[in-house]
Amino acid sequence: MIYDSPTCNVPLSQGDIIDECPLFRQLATAEVVDLNKMPAGWLSRVIVLTQACDLAHAKTSKVLVAAVHDAAELVQKGILKASLVRDQVRRGLVYGWYFLPAAPSPIHVPESIVDLRDVYTVSRRVLEHLIAQGHRITRFVTPYREHLAQHFTVTYARIGLPEPFEAVP
């Protein structure tokens, strides 16, 4: 099984998928940066990326999360093509995107895409409050959450070479 349904008294952990998490971003255009303008805020579904051991041992008060998007909505809005999701994202071949399969009923998670380039720091207390209020949808369990963590690491730890190696004929 890929997903688990922890009760609200089970502590926060890596792989938790939480609905209605408040996220904020300072918006700027290429021409204008207004640091006096309030950050934009919205509620989003997120997945916890912070390591389970750091959360279990209370080594952090801030938690790294990534936005989780409904794959069908991304296709419907024209952001992604269905063939890209089917042929590349599901197989882990697209930099920065991680595919989550649909969860079995009664868990309400459609096929989704984690955007590992769209990450946020959220207060641990905010996430714990959301869990207590019943906003944890599910938990992505081991070894799948470690697979997600590896994909996250590859997204940020890749080494860009100035030129590709020359092939010998």
C-alpha atoms as an extended CHARMM CRD file, in Angstrom:
* protein
*
       169  EXT
         1         1  MET       CA              0.0000000000        0.0000000000        0.0000000000  PROA      1               0.0000000000
         2         2  ILE       CA              1.2590000000        3.4730000000       -0.9390000000  PROA      2               0.0000000000
         3         3  TYR       CA             -0.9910000000        5.5080000000        1.3750000000  PROA      3               0.0000000000
         4         4  ASP       CA             -1.9410000000        5.2920000000        5.0370000000  PROA      4               0.0000000000
         5         5  SER       CA             -4.7210000000        7.0250000000        6.9530000000  PROA      5               0.0000000000
         6         6  PRO       CA             -3.2540000000        8.1540000000       10.2800000000  PROA      6               0.0000000000
         7         7  THR       CA             -5.6600000000        9.5300000000       12.8540000000  PROA      7               0.0000000000
         8         8  CYS       CA             -5.3850000000       13.1390000000       14.0000000000  PROA      8               0.0000000000
         9         9  ASN       CA             -3.4640000000       12.0960000000       17.1430000000  PROA      9               0.0000000000
        10        10  VAL       CA             -0.6130000000       10.5620000000       15.0810000000  PROA      10              0.0000000000
        11        11  PRO       CA              2.3030000000       13.0550000000       14.9360000000  PROA      11              0.0000000000
        12        12  LEU       CA              3.2910000000       15.0010000000       11.8280000000  PROA      12              0.0000000000
        13        13  SER       CA              5.7140000000       13.1300000000        9.5620000000  PROA      13              0.0000000000
        14        14  GLN       CA              7.3900000000       13.1740000000        6.1710000000  PROA      14              0.0000000000
        15        15  GLY       CA              4.9440000000       12.2230000000        3.4330000000  PROA      15              0.0000000000
        16        16  ASP       CA              1.8850000000       13.7180000000        5.1370000000  PROA      16              0.0000000000
        17        17  ILE       CA             -0.4890000000       15.2330000000        2.5820000000  PROA      17              0.0000000000
        18        18  ILE       CA             -2.3520000000       18.1460000000        4.1220000000  PROA      18              0.0000000000
        19        19  ASP       CA             -5.2020000000       20.2070000000        2.6580000000  PROA      19              0.0000000000
        20        20  GLU       CA             -5.8390000000       23.9210000000        3.0610000000  PROA      20              0.0000000000
        21        21  CYS       CA             -2.3080000000       24.7830000000        4.1270000000  PROA      21              0.0000000000
        22        22  PRO       CA             -1.7250000000       28.5600000000        4.0520000000  PROA      22              0.0000000000
        23        23  LEU       CA              1.1030000000       29.4920000000        1.6870000000  PROA      23              0.0000000000
        24        24  PHE       CA              2.6040000000       32.9120000000        0.9760000000  PROA      24              0.0000000000
        25        25  ARG       CA              4.8230000000       34.3530000000       -1.7480000000  PROA      25              0.0000000000
        26        26  GLN       CA              6.2030000000       37.8150000000       -2.4440000000  PROA      26              0.0000000000
        27        27  LEU       CA              5.0680000000       38.4800000000       -6.0150000000  PROA      27              0.0000000000
        28        28  ALA       CA              7.2480000000       40.3720000000       -8.4690000000  PROA      28              0.0000000000
        29        29  THR       CA              7.2320000000       40.9170000000      -12.2040000000  PROA      29              0.0000000000
        30        30  ALA       CA             10.2850000000       41.2190000000      -14.4120000000  PROA      30              0.0000000000
        31        31  GLU       CA              9.8820000000       45.0050000000      -14.3480000000  PROA      31              0.0000000000
        32        32  VAL       CA              8.6480000000       45.7280000000      -10.8130000000  PROA      32              0.0000000000
        33        33  VAL       CA              9.7080000000       44.5720000000       -7.3760000000  PROA      33              0.0000000000
        34        34  ASP       CA              7.6230000000       46.1950000000       -4.6330000000  PROA      34              0.0000000000
        35        35  LEU       CA              8.9320000000       45.0820000000       -1.2460000000  PROA      35              0.0000000000
        36        36  ASN       CA              6.2810000000       47.1750000000        0.5190000000  PROA      36              0.0000000000
        37        37  LYS       CA              3.4510000000       45.1510000000       -0.9890000000  PROA      37              0.0000000000
        38        38  MET       CA              2.0110000000       42.3840000000        1.1920000000  PROA      38              0.0000000000
        39        39  PRO       CA              2.8040000000       38.8280000000        0.0710000000  PROA      39              0.0000000000
        40        40  ALA       CA              0.0970000000       36.9580000000       -1.8030000000  PROA      40              0.0000000000
        41        41  GLY       CA             -1.5000000000       34.1730000000        0.2250000000  PROA      41              0.0000000000
        42        42  TRP       CA             -3.6680000000       31.1680000000       -0.6020000000  PROA      42              0.0000000000
        43        43  LEU       CA             -4.6420000000       27.7230000000        0.6910000000  PROA      43              0.0000000000
        44        44  SER       CA             -3.1130000000       24.6900000000       -0.9860000000  PROA      44              0.0000000000
        45        45  ARG       CA             -2.7030000000       20.9320000000       -0.7140000000  PROA      45              0.0000000000
        46        46  VAL       CA              0.8990000000       20.1790000000        0.2920000000  PROA      46              0.0000000000
        47        47  ILE       CA              3.1440000000       17.2170000000        1.0560000000  PROA      47              0.0000000000
        48        48  VAL       CA              5.6900000000       17.3010000000        3.8920000000  PROA      48              0.0000000000
        49        49  LEU       CA              9.2950000000       16.9490000000        2.6820000000  PROA      49              0.0000000000
        50        50  THR       CA             11.1730000000       17.4650000000        5.9700000000  PROA      50              0.0000000000
        51        51  GLN       CA             12.8310000000       14.2270000000        7.0860000000  PROA      51              0.0000000000
        52        52  ALA       CA             10.7200000000       12.0110000000        9.3770000000  PROA      52              0.0000000000
        53        53  CYS       CA             13.5560000000       11.6910000000       11.9080000000  PROA      53              0.0000000000
        54        54  ASP       CA             13.8620000000       15.4830000000       12.2860000000  PROA      54              0.0000000000
        55        55  LEU       CA             10.1230000000       15.7410000000       12.8940000000  PROA      55              0.0000000000
        56        56  ALA       CA             10.0120000000       12.7420000000       15.2740000000  PROA      56              0.0000000000
        57        57  HSD       CA             12.8260000000       14.1430000000       17.4250000000  PROA      57              0.0000000000
        58        58  ALA       CA             11.4550000000       17.7210000000       17.3370000000  PROA      58              0.0000000000
        59        59  LYS       CA             14.6650000000       19.0380000000       15.7390000000  PROA      59              0.0000000000
        60        60  THR       CA             12.8190000000       21.6730000000       13.7340000000  PROA      60              0.0000000000
        61        61  SER       CA             10.0670000000       24.2150000000       14.2110000000  PROA      61              0.0000000000
        62        62  LYS       CA              9.8870000000       24.8920000000       10.4750000000  PROA      62              0.0000000000
        63        63  VAL       CA              8.7660000000       22.3020000000        7.9530000000  PROA      63              0.0000000000
        64        64  LEU       CA              9.5180000000       22.1540000000        4.2320000000  PROA      64              0.0000000000
        65        65  VAL       CA              6.4770000000       21.3610000000        2.0880000000  PROA      65              0.0000000000
        66        66  ALA       CA              5.8220000000       21.1780000000       -1.6560000000  PROA      66              0.0000000000
        67        67  ALA       CA              2.6370000000       22.0310000000       -3.5160000000  PROA      67              0.0000000000
        68        68  VAL       CA              0.5190000000       19.0870000000       -4.6990000000  PROA      68              0.0000000000
        69        69  HSD       CA             -1.5690000000       19.6210000000       -7.8430000000  PROA      69              0.0000000000
        70        70  ASP       CA             -4.4150000000       17.5410000000       -9.2740000000  PROA      70              0.0000000000
        71        71  ALA       CA             -2.9590000000       16.1320000000      -12.5320000000  PROA      71              0.0000000000
        72        72  ALA       CA             -6.3170000000       16.2990000000      -14.3630000000  PROA      72              0.0000000000
        73        73  GLU       CA             -6.6970000000       19.9950000000      -13.4600000000  PROA      73              0.0000000000
        74        74  LEU       CA             -3.2140000000       20.7630000000      -14.8160000000  PROA      74              0.0000000000
        75        75  VAL       CA             -4.1710000000       19.0480000000      -18.0810000000  PROA      75              0.0000000000
        76        76  GLN       CA             -7.5680000000       20.7830000000      -18.2070000000  PROA      76              0.0000000000
        77        77  LYS       CA             -5.9480000000       24.2120000000      -17.6960000000  PROA      77              0.0000000000
        78        78  GLY       CA             -3.4550000000       23.4920000000      -20.5000000000  PROA      78              0.0000000000
        79        79  ILE       CA             -0.4510000000       23.6180000000      -18.1670000000  PROA      79              0.0000000000
        80        80  LEU       CA              0.5020000000       20.0200000000      -19.0350000000  PROA      80              0.0000000000
        81        81  LYS       CA             -0.4320000000       17.6850000000      -21.8590000000  PROA      81              0.0000000000
        82        82  ALA       CA             -2.0330000000       14.3840000000      -20.8990000000  PROA      82              0.0000000000
        83        83  SER       CA              0.6220000000       12.5500000000      -22.9140000000  PROA      83              0.0000000000
        84        84  LEU       CA              3.4120000000       14.2290000000      -20.8850000000  PROA      84              0.0000000000
        85        85  VAL       CA              1.8060000000       13.1000000000      -17.6210000000  PROA      85              0.0000000000
        86        86  ARG       CA              1.1740000000        9.5970000000      -18.9630000000  PROA      86              0.0000000000
        87        87  ASP       CA              4.5090000000        9.0000000000      -20.6790000000  PROA      87              0.0000000000
        88        88  GLN       CA              7.0630000000       11.0000000000      -18.6760000000  PROA      88              0.0000000000
        89        89  VAL       CA              5.8600000000       12.4060000000      -15.3530000000  PROA      89              0.0000000000
        90        90  ARG       CA              4.4750000000        9.0280000000      -14.1630000000  PROA      90              0.0000000000
        91        91  ARG       CA              7.8540000000        7.4500000000      -14.9080000000  PROA      91              0.0000000000
        92        92  GLY       CA              9.8130000000       10.1200000000      -13.0240000000  PROA      92              0.0000000000
        93        93  LEU       CA             11.4780000000       11.4950000000      -16.1430000000  PROA      93              0.0000000000
        94        94  VAL       CA             10.5670000000       15.1820000000      -15.7190000000  PROA      94              0.0000000000
        95        95  TYR       CA             12.8860000000       17.3310000000      -13.6270000000  PROA      95              0.0000000000
        96        96  GLY       CA             11.1750000000       18.7080000000      -10.5280000000  PROA      96              0.0000000000
        97        97  TRP       CA              7.8500000000       16.8590000000      -10.8210000000  PROA      97              0.0000000000
        98        98  TYR       CA              6.8640000000       13.7840000000       -8.8510000000  PROA      98              0.0000000000
        99        99  PHE       CA              3.7920000000       11.6990000000       -9.6730000000  PROA      99              0.0000000000
       100       100  LEU       CA              1.4110000000       10.5230000000       -6.9470000000  PROA      100             0.0000000000
       101       101  PRO       CA             -1.0180000000        7.7870000000       -8.0520000000  PROA      101             0.0000000000
       102       102  ALA       CA             -4.6760000000        8.0540000000       -7.1210000000  PROA      102             0.0000000000
       103       103  ALA       CA             -5.4410000000        6.7230000000       -3.6480000000  PROA      103             0.0000000000
       104       104  PRO       CA             -8.0350000000        4.0100000000       -3.0830000000  PROA      104             0.0000000000
       105       105  SER       CA            -11.3780000000        4.9900000000       -1.5640000000  PROA      105             0.0000000000
       106       106  PRO       CA            -12.0890000000        6.4030000000        1.0100000000  PROA      106             0.0000000000
       107       107  ILE       CA             -8.8900000000        8.4900000000        0.6870000000  PROA      107             0.0000000000
       108       108  HSD       CA             -9.5510000000       11.5000000000       -1.5580000000  PROA      108             0.0000000000
       109       109  VAL       CA             -6.3530000000       11.8830000000       -3.5640000000  PROA      109             0.0000000000
       110       110  PRO       CA             -6.6950000000       11.9080000000       -7.3570000000  PROA      110             0.0000000000
       111       111  GLU       CA             -3.6670000000       11.3640000000       -9.5990000000  PROA      111             0.0000000000
       112       112  SER       CA             -1.4890000000       14.2710000000       -8.5320000000  PROA      112             0.0000000000
       113       113  ILE       CA              1.8050000000       15.9470000000       -9.2750000000  PROA      113             0.0000000000
       114       114  VAL       CA              4.1470000000       17.2700000000       -6.5980000000  PROA      114             0.0000000000
       115       115  ASP       CA              5.9550000000       20.3370000000       -7.8810000000  PROA      115             0.0000000000
       116       116  LEU       CA              9.3560000000       20.0550000000       -6.1970000000  PROA      116             0.0000000000
       117       117  ARG       CA             10.3130000000       23.4830000000       -7.5510000000  PROA      117             0.0000000000
       118       118  ASP       CA              7.3740000000       25.0450000000       -5.6840000000  PROA      118             0.0000000000
       119       119  VAL       CA              8.4630000000       24.6170000000       -2.0560000000  PROA      119             0.0000000000
       120       120  TYR       CA              7.5670000000       26.5470000000        1.0860000000  PROA      120             0.0000000000
       121       121  THR       CA              8.5500000000       26.7100000000        4.7390000000  PROA      121             0.0000000000
       122       122  VAL       CA              5.5750000000       26.3680000000        7.0750000000  PROA      122             0.0000000000
       123       123  SER       CA              5.5100000000       26.5390000000       10.8480000000  PROA      123             0.0000000000
       124       124  ARG       CA              5.3220000000       23.1100000000       12.4010000000  PROA      124             0.0000000000
       125       125  ARG       CA              2.6090000000       24.3960000000       14.7470000000  PROA      125             0.0000000000
       126       126  VAL       CA              0.4610000000       25.4520000000       11.7640000000  PROA      126             0.0000000000
       127       127  LEU       CA              0.7050000000       21.9560000000       10.2660000000  PROA      127             0.0000000000
       128       128  GLU       CA             -0.0360000000       20.3090000000       13.6240000000  PROA      128             0.0000000000
       129       129  HSD       CA             -3.0820000000       22.5680000000       13.9960000000  PROA      129             0.0000000000
       130       130  LEU       CA             -4.2920000000       21.5930000000       10.5100000000  PROA      130             0.0000000000
       131       131  ILE       CA             -3.8650000000       17.8980000000       11.3880000000  PROA      131             0.0000000000
       132       132  ALA       CA             -5.8370000000       18.3630000000       14.6100000000  PROA      132             0.0000000000
       133       133  GLN       CA             -8.5860000000       20.0050000000       12.5320000000  PROA      133             0.0000000000
       134       134  GLY       CA             -8.7420000000       16.9750000000       10.2040000000  PROA      134             0.0000000000
       135       135  HSD       CA             -6.8880000000       18.4360000000        7.2070000000  PROA      135             0.0000000000
       136       136  ARG       CA             -4.3570000000       15.6040000000        6.8780000000  PROA      136             0.0000000000
       137       137  ILE       CA             -5.7370000000       13.6610000000        3.9060000000  PROA      137             0.0000000000
       138       138  THR       CA             -3.2990000000       10.7680000000        3.9990000000  PROA      138             0.0000000000
       139       139  ARG       CA              0.3410000000        9.8240000000        4.4260000000  PROA      139             0.0000000000
       140       140  PHE       CA              2.6270000000        8.6600000000        1.6240000000  PROA      140             0.0000000000
       141       141  VAL       CA              4.3730000000        5.7170000000        3.3260000000  PROA      141             0.0000000000
       142       142  THR       CA              7.8290000000        4.1330000000        3.2430000000  PROA      142             0.0000000000
       143       143  PRO       CA              9.5720000000        3.2670000000        0.8810000000  PROA      143             0.0000000000
       144       144  TYR       CA              7.5710000000        5.6090000000       -1.3830000000  PROA      144             0.0000000000
       145       145  ARG       CA              8.2670000000        8.6820000000        0.7280000000  PROA      145             0.0000000000
       146       146  GLU       CA             12.0130000000        7.9250000000        0.5290000000  PROA      146             0.0000000000
       147       147  HSD       CA             11.6220000000        7.6640000000       -3.2590000000  PROA      147             0.0000000000
       148       148  LEU       CA             10.0190000000       11.1260000000       -3.2010000000  PROA      148             0.0000000000
       149       149  ALA       CA             12.8690000000       12.4170000000       -1.0010000000  PROA      149             0.0000000000
       150       150  GLN       CA             15.4180000000       11.0350000000       -3.4670000000  PROA      150             0.0000000000
       151       151  HSD       CA             13.6160000000       12.7560000000       -6.3490000000  PROA      151             0.0000000000
       152       152  PHE       CA             13.6520000000       16.0060000000       -4.3240000000  PROA      152             0.0000000000
       153       153  THR       CA             17.3980000000       15.6040000000       -3.7260000000  PROA      153             0.0000000000
       154       154  VAL       CA             18.0860000000       15.0130000000       -7.4150000000  PROA      154             0.0000000000
       155       155  THR       CA             16.0560000000       18.1250000000       -8.2580000000  PROA      155             0.0000000000
       156       156  TYR       CA             18.3540000000       20.3400000000       -6.1800000000  PROA      156             0.0000000000
       157       157  ALA       CA             21.6600000000       18.4460000000       -6.1600000000  PROA      157             0.0000000000
       158       158  ARG       CA             22.2750000000       17.9410000000       -9.8490000000  PROA      158             0.0000000000
       159       159  ILE       CA             25.5810000000       19.1310000000      -11.2590000000  PROA      159             0.0000000000
       160       160  GLY       CA             25.4430000000       21.2380000000      -14.3970000000  PROA      160             0.0000000000
       161       161  LEU       CA             28.4470000000       20.7750000000      -16.6700000000  PROA      161             0.0000000000
       162       162  PRO       CA             29.5430000000       23.6400000000      -18.9400000000  PROA      162             0.0000000000
       163       163  GLU       CA             29.4970000000       21.3190000000      -21.9550000000  PROA      163             0.0000000000
       164       164  PRO       CA             28.5120000000       17.6900000000      -22.4800000000  PROA      164             0.0000000000
       165       165  PHE       CA             31.3000000000       15.1250000000      -22.8120000000  PROA      165             0.0000000000
       166       166  GLU       CA             32.4110000000       14.4590000000      -26.3540000000  PROA      166             0.0000000000
       167       167  ALA       CA             31.4760000000       11.0390000000      -27.6680000000  PROA      167             0.0000000000
       168       168  VAL       CA             34.1670000000        8.8890000000      -29.1720000000  PROA      168             0.0000000000
       169       169  PRO       CA             33.0280000000        7.3640000000      -32.4890000000  PROA      169             0.0000000000
